Amino acid sequence: MSETKEFDKIKSLMSVDNLIFGIGQVSELLGVSTRQLRYWEQQGYIESLESPKGSSRQFNLKNLIKIFHIKHFQNEGYTLQAAVKKGQKIEKQFPILKDFLRNRVEDIIPTEDGGKVDFGFLDDDKTKHIYGVVDKDGYHFKIVKEK
């Protein structure tokens, strides 16, 4: 089997759609009571998966992330409605960030005191390279002139 087909097979097995969590697992993992989860579902803030009558609620990874955001923002002092809105904003921003990183990050280079992210050339003439740097001074960008 070719490497590409093998990789595609592995990717399909690891699909986030296959990550399912029971309501008890979600409650324990994120510190949200099952009662809260049921209420949030009744309000339409989260959705459980279709399941046979009598079985416990299950959630996919997408909803697990929604629950995480709601809980996080509530812990920061936001009301439930405000926490949901902030979570929805992140949900809209994430695909943009993911697409940008997928198409712009050329390499990630570990260093002794952190690392750097190679974002490629800054200009069409390919004279300036831009890096995102993580080091003892924090997080910053560095532009390197190419010879």
HELIX and SHEET records of a PDB file:
HELIX    1   1 GLU A    3  LEU A   13  1                                  11    
HELIX    2   2 VAL A   16  ASN A   18  5                                   3    
HELIX    3   3 ILE A   23  LEU A   30  1                                   8    
HELIX    4   4 THR A   34  GLN A   42  1                                   9    
HELIX    5   5 LEU A   61  ASN A   75  1                                  15    
HELIX    6   6 LEU A   80  ARG A  104  1                                  25    
SHEET    1   A 2 ILE A  20  GLY A  22  0                                        
SHEET    2   A 2 GLN A  58  ASN A  60 -1                                        
SHEET    1   B 4 ASP A 107  THR A 111  0                                        
SHEET    2   B 4 GLY A 114  PHE A 121 -1                                        
SHEET    3   B 4 LYS A 128  ASP A 135 -1                                        
SHEET    4   B 4 GLY A 138  LYS A 145 -1                                        
END                                                                             
